[in-house]
Amino acid sequence: MMQLLRKKWIVVFTGLGMSLTLSAQQKSPYITKVYDFRPAPGQFINALPEYEPGDTQEEVRRKVEELLVGEESSRVSLGAYGGYLVFGFDHPVVNVANELDFRVKGNVFVSAGTGVQSLSSEPGIVMVSRDTNGNGLPDDAWYELAGSEYHKPGTVHNYRITYYKPDENKTPEPSDTNSSLTDTTYIRWEDNRGRQGYISRNSFHSQPYYPQWTEAGELVFEGARLADNYVEEAGRYSFHAYEWGYADNRPDSDPSSGLDIEWAVDADGRPVSLPEIDFIKVYTAVNQYCGPLGETSTEIGGAVDLHPEAVSAANQSVREVAQTQLLANPVGDCLQMVSPVRQTVQVFGTDGVRRMSFRVESGTNAIPCSFLPQGFYILATQDGAVKFRKQ
């Protein structure tokens, strides 16, 4: 017996004849794919994850994926302002009415001492996207989840920052007042507000802070910048949390760490209605340097879909009245089918080998298949399987 396990199907072929059983595989509530990782410079870069000489962008992305996929995930740092991560699940995250939809895990902790409760909030702005073009890639429009700070005067929209690659052999300029800062002019930055500054190097992290897998002399990031949240109180350093709507902002156990797709807005701040999303992007939202603690850098430790078995209202109404159908069988040079939903479809040979995998939209689809040899195949969809003959 040959058994093929895919994200949404279990297809079983037995003997020379063929019996087909199809069952839905349980959706994972955790990250299953990292699409992109572009950190800004920072004291944890090249360490979370660890860079090895010769690593390419793709190899670093793969390392990040290994750290974040599944329930037992680890952490990665996004570096200073603008550094980002793009990831997804093995299914769309549904916008359930009047409920929080997903959570991005961070490493916020709470410590109490000297009468002051201290948080370690290093907030990241969260953006979402739907796979409108059906190609399985995060190349469609992005929408920001408008958290509690979105409309506040301290938030700067259309912010842009440029970091310049440092000369690792330059003469360091240590701090006169803080012995832990070994080079206060290590990595220079400029923004579109006429400001400039440096990411300092410290004695606790001696590796390069600029991503070593890129040869680019400049790194540019854009987005919204939240107001600084770093303060010193009663001799203790604290990063105050914002009220709601950000990653790595409140402890994972805090209900306020949850995120709602209903908060999505377009580039002009107008609310958008998204029945479900396919991709999530998180980027460091604050540009501030915090003395001996270094730059603010959002850290991500995974993500959780809070209701993975939910079906969006847009798809539910269609599924109740229709199933995927072939318009012609036998099939010629084009496989014509009607799909009730946007979905991924696969074609298997009778030997159990997958021959095709493609995305289809709701409605009529025409898929070229002239390269398939004559014979019998199985079309596996979300709602069943169809045997067809290629002539």
N, C-alpha and C positions, 0 to 999 in steps of 0.2 A: 504494500500500500504506500502511496505517496501522499503526503499531507502538506499542503501549502498554507501557511498562516500569514495573513495580511492584516492591515490595520482594521479593516471592517468586515472581513469575510474569512470563513474557514471553508476551503474547497477540497473535497476528498474524491480522489479517483481510485477505483478498485479494479484490478484485473485487466483483461483486454476489453471487456465491456466497460460500461461506465455508469456508476450511480453517483448522483450529485446531492450533497446536503449543503445547505447554506444557513449559517447562523450569525447573528450579529456579535462581534467581539466587544467586550466591555471597553468603553472609552476611558483613557487614562486622564485623571484630573491634573496631571503634572506636565511640565514642559517635555516635549518630545523632539523639538527641533530648534536649533539656533541658526538663524539666517545670516546675521552680521554682528561683528564686534569691532567697534572703532573707539577705543578709549582716548581721552585727552591725557596729557602728561600728568604724572602724580607719583607719590612715594610708594604706591603699591603696584604700579605698572611694571611689567616684566617679572612680577612675582606672583600675582593673582590674575591669570595663571602664570606659571613659570615659563619664561622665554628660554629657549635653547638655541645656540648659534645655528643659523641656517633656517630657522623656522620662517615659513611664509605666512601671509595673511590667512590662507586657507587652513594651514596647520594650527595656527593660533585659534581660529574659529572652532576647529574640531576639538581642541583642548577645552575651550569654554563649554562646548556642548557636552563633553564628557563630565564636566563638573556640575552642570545644571539640570541635566535630564533626569527625570524620575523623582521619587519621593525622597530618597537619601541624597539630596543635592548638597553641594558645597557652595563657596562664595567666589565671586569675581568682583574686581573693582573697576569702575567706569572712569576713574581719574577725575581731574578737575572739571570745571564747567564745560558742558557740551558733550563729553564722552558718552557714547551710547551703545545699547545692545538691542537687537531685534530677535524675537523668538515667537514660537507658536506651539500649539497642541496638536494632537492627532485628529482634531475635529474643530468646527467653529465654536467659539464661546458665545452662548446665547444671551441676549439682552432680556432678562426676566423682569417683568414689571414689578416695581416697588421692592426690588431686592438688589443687594450688592452682587456683582457677577463674578469677580475674580480678585485674587490678592497676589501682589508681588512681594515675595519675602525679602527682608533686609536683615540688618544686624543691629537694630536699635535696642539699647538696653537702658534701664532706669537704675540709677543709684541714688541713695538718700544719705545725706551726711551734712553736718553743720547746719541742720535745719532747712536745707535746700534740696529739693528733688531735682536731679540732673538727668536730662535726656541726651542721647547721642544722635540726634536727628540730622541726617545728611540727605535731604529730600531730592527725589528724582521726579521730573515731570513724566507723565505716562501718556503715550499716544496710541491710537488704535487704527486699524485699517481692515477693509474687507476685500477679499479676492474677487473684485468685480470682473476682471478680464479672464478669470478662470485658469491662469497659467501656474498657479501654485507658488508664486513668488511675491514678495512684498514690494511691488512696484506700482500700486494704485495709490489713491489719495490717502493722506494721513489726517487724523483728527485728534486734537488735544482733548484730554479729559480735564475740563475746567474745574480745578479744585478750589479750595476756600480762598486762595490768594489771587485768583485769575483777574478779578475786577478791582483789586486794591491798588492804590496809587504807588505803592512800593514795587510793584511788578513791572518789569520792562519787557514789552513785546518787541518783536523784530530785532532782537539782540544778536550781535555777531562778534566773535572773538577769534583772534589768530595767535597761535603759539609758534615760536620759532625754535628750530632744532638747535640744541646747544653744542658748543665745542667741549667735548668731554675732557680735553686736555688744557682748557683755559685755567688761569690762576684763580683759585677760589677766593671769595670775599666773605669770610666768616663774620658772624654777628658780634658786635662789641658788647652786647648785653645778654646774649643767650648762647651758651657754649654748645648747645645741641645743634645749632644752625651752622653748618660748615660752609655753605655758599649761598649767600642771600641774593645773588644775581645769576642764578643757575639757568632757569628757563624763562625767557622774556615773553610777555604777551601784550597785545594791544586790542582794544575793542572799538566798536563803531560809535562809541560815546565820548571819544577823545581821552579815554583812560588807558593807562599802561601800568605794568607791574611785573613781578617775578614770582615763579614758583621756586621756593628755596629748597636747597638740599639739606638733609639732616643726618646726624650721626647714627640714627637707628636703621636707615635704609641706604645702603651704599651702592646698590645697583643703579644703572641708568634709569631715569624717570620718563624719558621720551620713548615711545614704542619702537623697539629695535628692529621690528620686522618691516618697517616702512622706510623707504629712502627719501620720502618727501621732506623738503626743508621747512615746510610750513604745514600746520594742521588748522583747518578752519571749521568752526562749528556755529550753528545758528539755532535760534529758538526763542523762548521766553526766559527771562532771568528773574528769579524770586528775590525778595529782599533778604539781606543778611540775617542770619538767625543765631549767630555766635555771640555769647556774652560771658563775662566773668562775674560771678556772684559769690560773695563770702569766701573768696579765695579758691573757688572751684570754677572750672571751665564747663560751659554747658551749651548745647545746641538745641534751642527751643524748637519743639515740634509745631508745625502748622496744624490747623484744625482738622482738615480732612482732604483727601484727594491726591495723595502722592505716595511714591514708593520710598522705602527706607526712611520713613517719616515718624512712624509710631511702631511700638512692638507688634510682632505678628499676631499676638494673642488679643490685641486691642481691636474691637470691632471697627474703629475708625481707620484701620489700615486697609479695609476692603475698598474696592473700586467698582463704580457703576458705569456701564456703557452709556447710560442715559445722559451722562455729563458731557458727552462728546460735542465739540463745536468745530466749525470750519475755520479757515485762516482769518476770516473777518469776525470771528466770535459769535457767529450765528449757530444756534442749536441744530444738530442734524439727527435724523432718526435712523438708527442702525439696528436691524433686527438681530444681527449677529456679527461677529468679527473673526478674522482669521489670523491677524498678526498684531503683535504688541511691541512697542518701542519704548524704552526708558532711557532718559538722559539726565546727567547731573544738572540740577536746576539753580545752583547758587555759585557765584564767583566770589569767594572770600578766602583769605588766608588767615589762619587762626593761631598765630604765634607758634609756640612749641608743638602744637598738634598738627601743624601743616595745613595743606589745602583741604577744603571740603570735597569729599568724593563719595558719590552714591555707590553703595555695594549691594549686589543682588545675590540672593541665595536660593533662587528657584521661583516658582509661581504655582498657583493653584486655581483651577476652575471650580467655583463654589457650587455649581450644579451641572456636572458634565453630561448627565442624561437628558437634559432639557432639549426640547425641539422648538425652534423659533416659530412664532405664529405665522410668518410668511411661508415657511415650508410645510407646516402642519396642515394647513388648509388644502394644499395641493396634494399631499400624500394621502389624504383621506379619499380622494376621488380618482387617483390614477396611479399606475405603475409604469416602469420603464418598458417600452415596446420597440421591437424592430419593425420597420415599415416594409421591409422586403426580406424574404428568406426562401431560397438561397440568396447570398450576397455577392455582388459583382465587385467592381473596383472601389466602391464606396459603401461604407456601412452607414445606413440611414436609420436613425432612432429618434424616438420621442422620450424625453426625460421629464419627470414631474418636478425635479429640483436640480439645482446646480450640484454636481457631484463628480467624484473620480470613478472612472469605469475601467475595468481590466478585461483583457482577452487572454484566455488560456488555451493551449493545445490539448489534445486528449492525452498527451504524455505528461501533463501537469506543468509544462514550462510556460511561463508568462510571455506572451508575444507582444502585447501592447498595453499601455497604460495612458489614459488621457482624461482631461477634464471636459465635461459637457455642461451646457447651460440648460436652464429650464426651457422646454419647448423642443422644436425639431433641430437635430444636429446631423451633419454629414461628415463622416470621418474617412479620409482616404485609407484604403487597405489593400491596394493593388499588389503590394509586396508579399502578402500572405500567400503561401502555396495553397493549392486546392485541398479541401478536406474539411473535417468537422472541428468546431471550436466552441468554447463556452464564453459567453459574455456575462461577467459578474458585476452586479450593480448593488446599490444599497438595499433594494427591495426584493432581490431575487436573482435568478440566473436563467439565461436563455441559451439553448443549444442552437447553433446555426451552421450552415454549410457554405463554405467559400467555393464559388465555381470559377 
